[in-house]
Amino acid sequence: QVQLVESGGGLVQPGGSLRLSCAASGSIFSIISMGWYRQAPGKERELVAAITSGGSTNYADSVKGRFTISRDNAENTIYLQMNSLKPEDTAVYYCNWERLEGIHYWGKGTLVTVSS
């Protein structure tokens, strides 16, 4: 089992920045991908950004150029730096880690609200 704990969400004004963190613990092996998803009210959960074990990154078109995913292998933590936030970025953000066997682990989520 892998336990994931997100932090860093909150209320921010449009144009502002936040940094989300996701700390992993437990049986952290054979992890092939780590990422951030989000789910806005009334919408399906969507991929925001992901980083593979090899360091390759992938972003949703809606966040390219504004969000950056990174990782700290020593701390078993991934981050999502979010800049130039827009009201449409408002959502619950979930951390996801995928194991080689196709098993996905999810955090409980952290709420990001972008509003003036």
Secondary structure, DSSP 8 states (H G I E B T S, - for coil): -EEEEEE--EEE-TT--EEEEEEEEES--SEEEEEEEEE-TTS--EEEEEEETT--EEE-GGGTTTEEEEEEGGGTEEEEEE-S--GGG-EEEEEEEEETTS-EEE---EEEEE--
